Amino acid sequence: MSDIFREVDEEIRQENYARLWKRYGSYAIGFAVLLVAAVAGYQIWQGYDLQRRTELSDRYAVVTDQILEDQDDAAQATLAEIADPSDSGYGTLAAFTRAQLLADAGSTAEATAIWDRIAEQSPSGDSFRAIATLLSVMHQLDSGDPAVLAPRLEPLMAAGQAFRTSAQELDALLAIKQGDSDRARTRLEAIGQDIFAPPAARERAAQLLATLQTGE
């Protein structure tokens, strides 16, 4: 009989963790999405062909209007034409936007494939590649293999990395999914002790730590 109660308790605990992934996952790197536009703007205005820049700018403006008017199919068609992960300007920005629209529509596999290409091909610097990696991992928390996803976060957790806290949060969630409470606790405690980590991230880390301790 005690074995049954333990199994039920474990199922409830896993459901709680699943809700935490859904609740905190999007917030863990939400700020990264906003950074894309800022970084893109700087990159775009650095030695980029004026005529091509103007053309892509106009087409991306059309996409923005289509999205605001809920014309997602039309926006996707335009984005498919101009999205280019190997481009250092609007091509990469369009690829990010296309991937997000696909993810919002439930096409996670297609979205993560685009983010993965950006992570591999983007010439726009480490920030773009890091953001793409984080978005890809975040959207595979439920369906992906933690053993495959976790190593992708390792380089982003090194000291001095711009998105270190976000990578630590995601790795903690992957560790919880793997049943590795020690690794999860190490990541979360590191966030809590990092004076440079955003206050919201430290608060999330504290709440997840409390959940871990309650579940033990």
MIDOSE-1310 file (N, C-alpha, C; in nm, 2 decimals, decimal comma, always signed):
residues 216
msdi	+0,08/-0,12/+0,00/+0,00/+0,00/+0,00/+0,09/+0,13/+0,00; +0,19/+0,13/+0,08/+0,28/+0,24/+0,08/+0,34/+0,27/-0,05; +0,37/+0,17/-0,13/+0,43/+0,18/-0,27/+0,33/+0,26/-0,36; +0,20/+0,23/-0,34/+0,10/+0,30/-0,42/+0,10/+0,45/-0,39
frev	+0,10/+0,48/-0,26/+0,10/+0,62/-0,21/+0,23/+0,69/-0,27; +0,34/+0,62/-0,27/+0,46/+0,69/-0,32/+0,45/+0,71/-0,47; +0,39/+0,62/-0,54/+0,37/+0,64/-0,69/+0,28/+0,76/-0,71; +0,17/+0,77/-0,64/+0,08/+0,88/-0,65/+0,15/+1,01/-0,62
deei	+0,22/+1,01/-0,51/+0,30/+1,13/-0,47/+0,39/+1,18/-0,58; +0,46/+1,08/-0,64/+0,56/+1,11/-0,75/+0,49/+1,17/-0,87; +0,37/+1,11/-0,90/+0,30/+1,17/-1,02/+0,25/+1,31/-0,99; +0,21/+1,34/-0,87/+0,16/+1,47/-0,84/+0,28/+1,57/-0,84
rqen	+0,40/+1,52/-0,79/+0,52/+1,61/-0,79/+0,56/+1,64/-0,94; +0,55/+1,54/-1,03/+0,59/+1,56/-1,17/+0,49/+1,66/-1,23; +0,36/+1,65/-1,20/+0,26/+1,74/-1,25/+0,29/+1,88/-1,21; +0,34/+1,90/-1,08/+0,37/+2,03/-1,03/+0,49/+2,09/-1,10
yarl	+0,59/+2,00/-1,13/+0,71/+2,05/-1,20/+0,67/+2,09/-1,35; +0,58/+2,01/-1,41/+0,53/+2,04/-1,54/+0,47/+2,18/-1,55; +0,38/+2,21/-1,44/+0,32/+2,34/-1,44/+0,42/+2,45/-1,42; +0,53/+2,42/-1,34/+0,63/+2,52/-1,32/+0,71/+2,55/-1,46
wkry	+0,73/+2,44/-1,54/+0,80/+2,46/-1,66/+0,71/+2,56/-1,75; +0,58/+2,53/-1,75/+0,50/+2,61/-1,84/+0,48/+2,75/-1,78; +0,48/+2,76/-1,65/+0,46/+2,90/-1,59/+0,59/+2,98/-1,60; +0,70/+2,92/-1,58/+0,83/+3,00/-1,57/+0,91/+2,99/-1,70
gsya	+0,89/+2,89/-1,78/+0,98/+2,87/-1,89/+0,98/+2,99/-1,98; +0,86/+3,05/-2,02/+0,85/+3,16/-2,11/+0,91/+3,28/-2,05; +0,90/+3,30/-1,92/+0,96/+3,42/-1,85/+1,11/+3,41/-1,84; +1,16/+3,29/-1,84/+1,30/+3,27/-1,81/+1,39/+3,34/-1,91
igfa	+1,34/+3,34/-2,04/+1,42/+3,41/-2,14/+1,33/+3,51/-2,22; +1,22/+3,55/-2,17/+1,13/+3,64/-2,24/+1,20/+3,77/-2,28; +1,29/+3,82/-2,19/+1,36/+3,94/-2,21/+1,45/+3,93/-2,33; +1,49/+3,81/-2,36/+1,59/+3,78/-2,47/+1,52/+3,82/-2,60
vllv	+1,39/+3,79/-2,62/+1,32/+3,82/-2,74/+1,32/+3,97/-2,77; +1,30/+4,05/-2,66/+1,30/+4,19/-2,68/+1,44/+4,24/-2,72; +1,54/+4,17/-2,68/+1,68/+4,21/-2,71/+1,71/+4,19/-2,86; +1,64/+4,10/-2,92/+1,67/+4,07/-3,06/+1,65/+4,19/-3,14
aava	+1,54/+4,26/-3,12/+1,52/+4,38/-3,20/+1,62/+4,49/-3,18; +1,66/+4,51/-3,05/+1,76/+4,61/-3,02/+1,90/+4,57/-3,09; +1,94/+4,45/-3,07/+2,07/+4,40/-3,13/+2,06/+4,41/-3,29; +1,94/+4,37/-3,34/+1,93/+4,37/-3,48/+1,94/+4,51/-3,54
gyqi	+1,88/+4,61/-3,47/+1,88/+4,74/-3,51/+2,02/+4,80/-3,52; +2,10/+4,76/-3,43/+2,24/+4,81/-3,43/+2,32/+4,74/-3,54; +2,30/+4,61/-3,56/+2,37/+4,54/-3,67/+2,33/+4,59/-3,80; +2,20/+4,61/-3,82/+2,15/+4,65/-3,95/+2,21/+4,78/-4,00
wqgy	+2,23/+4,87/-3,91/+2,29/+5,00/-3,95/+2,44/+5,01/-3,95; +2,50/+4,89/-3,95/+2,65/+4,89/-3,96/+2,69/+4,83/-4,09; +2,73/+4,92/-4,18/+2,78/+4,89/-4,31/+2,70/+4,80/-4,40; +2,57/+4,81/-4,40/+2,48/+4,73/-4,47/+2,44/+4,80/-4,60
dlqr	+2,43/+4,73/-4,71/+2,39/+4,79/-4,84/+2,26/+4,87/-4,82; +2,26/+5,00/-4,85/+2,15/+5,09/-4,83/+2,03/+5,04/-4,91; +2,04/+5,01/-5,03/+1,93/+4,97/-5,11/+1,86/+4,85/-5,06; +1,95/+4,75/-5,03/+1,89/+4,62/-4,98/+1,83/+4,64/-4,85
rtel	+1,90/+4,72/-4,76/+1,85/+4,75/-4,63/+1,71/+4,81/-4,64; +1,69/+4,91/-4,73/+1,57/+4,98/-4,74/+1,46/+4,88/-4,79; +1,49/+4,80/-4,89/+1,39/+4,70/-4,94/+1,35/+4,61/-4,83; +1,44/+4,55/-4,76/+1,40/+4,45/-4,65/+1,33/+4,52/-4,54
sdry	+1,37/+4,64/-4,51/+1,30/+4,72/-4,41/+1,15/+4,74/-4,44; +1,13/+4,78/-4,57/+0,99/+4,80/-4,62/+0,91/+4,67/-4,61; +0,97/+4,56/-4,65/+0,90/+4,43/-4,65/+0,87/+4,38/-4,51; +0,97/+4,41/-4,42/+0,95/+4,37/-4,28/+0,84/+4,46/-4,21
avvt	+0,83/+4,58/-4,26/+0,73/+4,67/-4,21/+0,59/+4,61/-4,25; +0,58/+4,56/-4,37/+0,46/+4,50/-4,41/+0,42/+4,38/-4,33; +0,52/+4,30/-4,29/+0,50/+4,18/-4,21/+0,45/+4,23/-4,07; +0,51/+4,33/-4,02/+0,46/+4,38/-3,89/+0,31/+4,42/-3,89
dqil	+0,28/+4,49/-4,00/+0,13/+4,53/-4,01/+0,04/+4,41/-4,02; +0,09/+4,31/-4,10/+0,01/+4,19/-4,11/-0,01/+4,12/-3,98; +0,10/+4,11/-3,90/+0,09/+4,05/-3,77/-0,01/+4,12/-3,68; +0,00/+4,26/-3,68/-0,09/+4,34/-3,60/-0,24/+4,32/-3,64
edqd	-0,26/+4,29/-3,77/-0,39/+4,27/-3,82/-0,44/+4,13/-3,82; -0,35/+4,04/-3,75/-0,38/+3,90/-3,74/-0,39/+3,83/-3,87; -0,31/+3,87/-3,96/-0,29/+3,81/-4,09/-0,17/+3,72/-4,09; -0,17/+3,62/-4,00/-0,05/+3,54/-3,98/-0,01/+3,46/-4,11
daaq	-0,11/+3,41/-4,18/-0,07/+3,33/-4,30/+0,00/+3,42/-4,40; -0,04/+3,54/-4,42/+0,02/+3,63/-4,51/+0,16/+3,67/-4,46; +0,17/+3,69/-4,33/+0,30/+3,73/-4,27/+0,40/+3,61/-4,29; +0,35/+3,49/-4,27/+0,44/+3,38/-4,28/+0,49/+3,37/-4,43
atla	+0,40/+3,40/-4,52/+0,44/+3,39/-4,66/+0,55/+3,49/-4,69; +0,54/+3,61/-4,64/+0,64/+3,71/-4,66/+0,77/+3,68/-4,59; +0,75/+3,63/-4,46/+0,87/+3,60/-4,38/+0,95/+3,48/-4,45; +0,88/+3,39/-4,51/+0,94/+3,28/-4,57/+1,03/+3,32/-4,68
eiad	+1,00/+3,44/-4,75/+1,08/+3,49/-4,86/+1,20/+3,57/-4,81; +1,19/+3,64/-4,70/+1,30/+3,72/-4,66/+1,38/+3,67/-4,54; +1,33/+3,56/-4,47/+1,40/+3,51/-4,36/+1,53/+3,44/-4,41; +1,64/+3,47/-4,34/+1,77/+3,42/-4,38/+1,86/+3,42/-4,26
psds	+1,87/+3,30/-4,19/+1,96/+3,30/-4,07/+2,10/+3,33/-4,09; +2,15/+3,33/-4,21/+2,29/+3,36/-4,24/+2,31/+3,51/-4,27; +2,20/+3,58/-4,27/+2,20/+3,73/-4,29/+2,23/+3,80/-4,16; +2,30/+3,91/-4,17/+2,33/+3,99/-4,04/+2,23/+4,09/-4,01
gygt	+2,12/+4,11/-4,08/+2,03/+4,21/-4,05/+1,89/+4,16/-4,05; +1,80/+4,22/-4,14/+1,66/+4,19/-4,14/+1,63/+4,04/-4,17; +1,72/+3,97/-4,24/+1,70/+3,83/-4,27/+1,70/+3,75/-4,14; +1,79/+3,78/-4,05/+1,79/+3,70/-3,92/+1,67/+3,75/-3,84
laaf	+1,64/+3,88/-3,84/+1,52/+3,92/-3,76/+1,39/+3,86/-3,81; +1,38/+3,85/-3,94/+1,26/+3,78/-4,00/+1,26/+3,64/-3,97; +1,37/+3,57/-3,96/+1,38/+3,43/-3,92/+1,33/+3,41/-3,78; +1,37/+3,50/-3,69/+1,33/+3,50/-3,55/+1,18/+3,51/-3,54
traq	+1,13/+3,61/-3,62/+0,98/+3,64/-3,62/+0,90/+3,52/-3,67; +0,95/+3,46/-3,78/+0,88/+3,35/-3,84/+0,88/+3,23/-3,74; +0,99/+3,21/-3,67/+0,99/+3,10/-3,58/+0,90/+3,12/-3,47; +0,89/+3,24/-3,42/+0,80/+3,27/-3,31/+0,65/+3,25/-3,35
llad	+0,62/+3,30/-3,47/+0,48/+3,28/-3,52/+0,45/+3,13/-3,53; +0,54/+3,05/-3,58/+0,52/+2,90/-3,59/+0,50/+2,84/-3,45; +0,58/+2,88/-3,36/+0,57/+2,83/-3,22/+0,44/+2,87/-3,16; +0,39/+2,99/-3,18/+0,26/+3,04/-3,13/+0,15/+2,96/-3,19
agst	+0,17/+2,91/-3,32/+0,07/+2,83/-3,39/+0,07/+2,68/-3,35; +0,17/+2,65/-3,27/+0,18/+2,51/-3,23/+0,28/+2,43/-3,31; +0,34/+2,49/-3,41/+0,44/+2,42/-3,50/+0,58/+2,43/-3,44; +0,59/+2,36/-3,32/+0,72/+2,38/-3,24/+0,84/+2,32/-3,32
aeat	+0,82/+2,21/-3,38/+0,93/+2,14/-3,45/+0,99/+2,23/-3,56; +0,90/+2,30/-3,64/+0,94/+2,39/-3,74/+1,01/+2,51/-3,68; +0,96/+2,56/-3,57/+1,01/+2,68/-3,51/+1,15/+2,65/-3,45; +1,17/+2,54/-3,38/+1,30/+2,51/-3,33/+1,40/+2,48/-3,43
aiwd	+1,36/+2,43/-3,55/+1,45/+2,40/-3,66/+1,51/+2,54/-3,71; +1,42/+2,64/-3,71/+1,47/+2,77/-3,76/+1,57/+2,83/-3,65; +1,53/+2,82/-3,52/+1,62/+2,87/-3,42/+1,75/+2,80/-3,42; +1,75/+2,67/-3,45/+1,87/+2,60/-3,45/+1,96/+2,64/-3,57
riae	+1,90/+2,68/-3,68/+1,98/+2,73/-3,79/+2,04/+2,86/-3,76; +1,96/+2,95/-3,69/+2,01/+3,08/-3,65/+2,13/+3,06/-3,56; +2,12/+2,96/-3,46/+2,23/+2,94/-3,37/+2,35/+2,89/-3,44; +2,34/+2,82/-3,55/+2,45/+2,76/-3,62/+2,51/+2,86/-3,73
qsps	+2,42/+2,94/-3,79/+2,46/+3,02/-3,91/+2,47/+3,17/-3,89; +2,40/+3,23/-3,79/+2,39/+3,37/-3,78/+2,53/+3,44/-3,77; +2,56/+3,53/-3,86/+2,68/+3,60/-3,85/+2,68/+3,73/-3,76; +2,56/+3,74/-3,70/+2,54/+3,87/-3,62/+2,60/+3,87/-3,48
gdsf	+2,67/+3,77/-3,45/+2,74/+3,77/-3,32/+2,68/+3,67/-3,22; +2,75/+3,66/-3,10/+2,71/+3,56/-3,00/+2,57/+3,59/-2,95; +2,53/+3,71/-2,94/+2,40/+3,74/-2,88/+2,29/+3,67/-2,96; +2,29/+3,68/-3,09/+2,18/+3,62/-3,17/+2,19/+3,47/-3,15
raia	+2,31/+3,41/-3,16/+2,32/+3,27/-3,15/+2,27/+3,22/-3,01; +2,31/+3,29/-2,91/+2,27/+3,25/-2,77/+2,12/+3,26/-2,76; +2,06/+3,37/-2,81/+1,91/+3,38/-2,80/+1,84/+3,27/-2,87; +1,89/+3,24/-2,99/+1,83/+3,13/-3,07/+1,84/+3,00/-3,00
tlls	+1,95/+2,97/-2,93/+1,97/+2,85/-2,86/+1,88/+2,84/-2,74; +1,86/+2,95/-2,67/+1,78/+2,95/-2,55/+1,63/+2,93/-2,59; +1,59/+3,00/-2,70/+1,45/+2,98/-2,75/+1,42/+2,84/-2,79; +1,52/+2,78/-2,86/+1,51/+2,64/-2,91/+1,49/+2,54/-2,79
vmhq	+1,58/+2,56/-2,69/+1,58/+2,47/-2,58/+1,45/+2,49/-2,50; +1,41/+2,62/-2,48/+1,29/+2,64/-2,40/+1,17/+2,58/-2,46; +1,15/+2,58/-2,59/+1,04/+2,53/-2,65/+1,04/+2,37/-2,67; +1,15/+2,31/-2,62/+1,16/+2,17/-2,62/+1,17/+2,11/-2,48
ldsg	+1,14/+2,19/-2,38/+1,14/+2,15/-2,24/+1,05/+2,02/-2,22; +0,93/+2,03/-2,28/+0,84/+1,92/-2,26/+0,86/+1,80/-2,35; +0,91/+1,83/-2,47/+0,91/+1,72/-2,57/+1,06/+1,67/-2,60; +1,16/+1,75/-2,57/+1,29/+1,72/-2,61/+1,36/+1,62/-2,51
dpav	+1,48/+1,57/-2,55/+1,56/+1,49/-2,46/+1,65/+1,57/-2,38; +1,63/+1,58/-2,25/+1,72/+1,66/-2,16/+1,87/+1,63/-2,18; +1,90/+1,50/-2,21/+2,04/+1,47/-2,22/+2,10/+1,53/-2,35; +2,02/+1,56/-2,44/+2,06/+1,63/-2,57/+2,06/+1,78/-2,55
lapr	+1,96/+1,83/-2,48/+1,94/+1,98/-2,47/+2,04/+2,04/-2,37; +2,06/+1,97/-2,26/+2,15/+2,03/-2,15/+2,29/+2,07/-2,20; +2,36/+1,99/-2,28/+2,49/+2,03/-2,33/+2,49/+2,15/-2,41; +2,38/+2,18/-2,47/+2,37/+2,31/-2,55/+2,38/+2,43/-2,47
lepl	+2,34/+2,42/-2,34/+2,34/+2,53/-2,25/+2,47/+2,55/-2,18; +2,56/+2,45/-2,18/+2,68/+2,46/-2,11/+2,76/+2,59/-2,14; +2,79/+2,61/-2,27/+2,87/+2,73/-2,31/+2,80/+2,86/-2,26; +2,67/+2,87/-2,25/+2,60/+2,99/-2,21/+2,60/+3,01/-2,06
maag	+2,65/+2,91/-1,99/+2,65/+2,93/-1,84/+2,79/+2,97/-1,79; +2,88/+2,99/-1,88/+3,02/+3,03/-1,84/+3,01/+3,17/-1,78; +3,11/+3,20/-1,69/+3,12/+3,33/-1,63/+3,13/+3,44/-1,74; +3,06/+3,55/-1,73/+3,07/+3,65/-1,82/+2,97/+3,65/-1,94
qafr	+2,90/+3,53/-1,96/+2,81/+3,52/-2,07/+2,68/+3,60/-2,04; +2,64/+3,67/-2,14/+2,52/+3,77/-2,13/+2,40/+3,70/-2,08; +2,37/+3,58/-2,12/+2,25/+3,51/-2,09/+2,27/+3,39/-1,99; +2,37/+3,41/-1,90/+2,41/+3,30/-1,81/+2,29/+3,27/-1,72
tsaq	+2,22/+3,36/-1,67/+2,11/+3,34/-1,57/+2,00/+3,26/-1,64; +1,97/+3,30/-1,77/+1,86/+3,23/-1,84/+1,90/+3,08/-1,87; +2,03/+3,06/-1,90/+2,07/+2,93/-1,93/+2,07/+2,84/-1,80; +2,11/+2,90/-1,69/+2,10/+2,83/-1,56/+1,96/+2,79/-1,53
elda	+1,86/+2,88/-1,55/+1,72/+2,85/-1,52/+1,68/+2,73/-1,60; +1,71/+2,74/-1,73/+1,66/+2,63/-1,82/+1,73/+2,50/-1,78; +1,86/+2,51/-1,75/+1,93/+2,38/-1,71/+1,87/+2,33/-1,58; +1,83/+2,41/-1,49/+1,77/+2,37/-1,37/+1,64/+2,29/-1,40
llai	+1,56/+2,35/-1,49/+1,43/+2,28/-1,53/+1,46/+2,15/-1,60; +1,56/+2,14/-1,68/+1,60/+2,01/-1,74/+1,65/+1,91/-1,64; +1,72/+1,96/-1,54/+1,77/+1,87/-1,43/+1,65/+1,82/-1,35; +1,55/+1,90/-1,32/+1,43/+1,85/-1,25/+1,36/+1,74/-1,33
kqgd	+1,35/+1,76/-1,46/+1,29/+1,67/-1,55/+1,37/+1,53/-1,55; +1,50/+1,54/-1,54/+1,58/+1,42/-1,53/+1,59/+1,36/-1,39; +1,53/+1,43/-1,29/+1,53/+1,38/-1,16/+1,66/+1,41/-1,09; +1,74/+1,50/-1,14/+1,87/+1,54/-1,08/+1,85/+1,66/-1,00
sdra	+1,81/+1,63/-0,87/+1,78/+1,74/-0,78/+1,90/+1,82/-0,74; +2,01/+1,75/-0,73/+2,14/+1,82/-0,69/+2,18/+1,92/-0,79; +2,18/+1,88/-0,92/+2,22/+1,98/-1,03/+2,12/+2,10/-1,03; +1,99/+2,07/-1,02/+1,89/+2,17/-1,02/+1,91/+2,27/-0,90
rtrl	+1,94/+2,21/-0,79/+1,96/+2,30/-0,67/+2,09/+2,38/-0,69; +2,19/+2,33/-0,75/+2,32/+2,40/-0,77/+2,29/+2,52/-0,86; +2,22/+2,50/-0,97/+2,19/+2,61/-1,06/+2,10/+2,71/-1,00; +2,00/+2,67/-0,93/+1,91/+2,77/-0,87/+1,98/+2,85/-0,75
eaig	+2,06/+2,78/-0,68/+2,13/+2,85/-0,57/+2,23/+2,95/-0,63; +2,29/+2,92/-0,74/+2,39/+3,01/-0,81/+2,31/+3,13/-0,85; +2,19/+3,12/-0,90/+2,11/+3,23/-0,95/+2,08/+3,32/-0,83; +2,04/+3,26/-0,72/+2,00/+3,33/-0,60/+2,12/+3,41/-0,54
qdif	+2,24/+3,36/-0,56/+2,35/+3,43/-0,50/+2,42/+3,52/-0,60; +2,37/+3,53/-0,72/+2,43/+3,62/-0,82/+2,37/+3,76/-0,81; +2,45/+3,85/-0,77/+2,40/+3,99/-0,75/+2,36/+4,06/-0,88; +2,41/+4,00/-0,99/+2,38/+4,06/-1,12/+2,26/+3,99/-1,19
appa	+2,21/+3,89/-1,13/+2,09/+3,82/-1,19/+1,97/+3,91/-1,17; +1,88/+3,92/-1,26/+1,76/+4,00/-1,25/+1,68/+3,96/-1,12; +1,62/+4,05/-1,05/+1,54/+4,02/-0,93/+1,44/+3,91/-0,96; +1,37/+3,92/-1,07/+1,27/+3,83/-1,11/+1,32/+3,69/-1,12
arer	+1,44/+3,68/-1,17/+1,50/+3,54/-1,19/+1,54/+3,49/-1,05; +1,59/+3,57/-0,96/+1,62/+3,53/-0,83/+1,50/+3,48/-0,75; +1,39/+3,55/-0,78/+1,26/+3,52/-0,71/+1,21/+3,38/-0,76; +1,22/+3,36/-0,90/+1,18/+3,23/-0,95/+1,27/+3,12/-0,90
aaql	+1,40/+3,15/-0,89/+1,49/+3,04/-0,84/+1,45/+3,01/-0,69; +1,42/+3,10/-0,61/+1,38/+3,08/-0,47/+1,25/+2,99/-0,47; +1,16/+3,02/-0,55/+1,03/+2,95/-0,55/+1,05/+2,80/-0,60; +1,14/+2,79/-0,70/+1,17/+2,65/-0,75/+1,24/+2,57/-0,64
latl	+1,34/+2,64/-0,57/+1,41/+2,57/-0,47/+1,31/+2,53/-0,36; +1,22/+2,61/-0,32/+1,12/+2,58/-0,22/+1,04/+2,46/-0,27; +1,00/+2,45/-0,39/+0,93/+2,34/-0,45/+1,01/+2,21/-0,44; +1,14/+2,22/-0,47/+1,22/+2,10/-0,47/+1,23/+2,05/-0,32
qtge	+1,25/+2,14/-0,23/+1,26/+2,10/-0,09/+1,13/+2,04/-0,04; +1,02/+2,09/-0,08/+0,89/+2,04/-0,04/+0,87/+1,90/-0,09; +0,92/+1,88/-0,22/+0,90/+1,75/-0,28/+0,99/+1,64/-0,23; +1,09/+1,67/-0,15/+1,19/+1,57/-0,10/+1,14/+1,50/+0,02
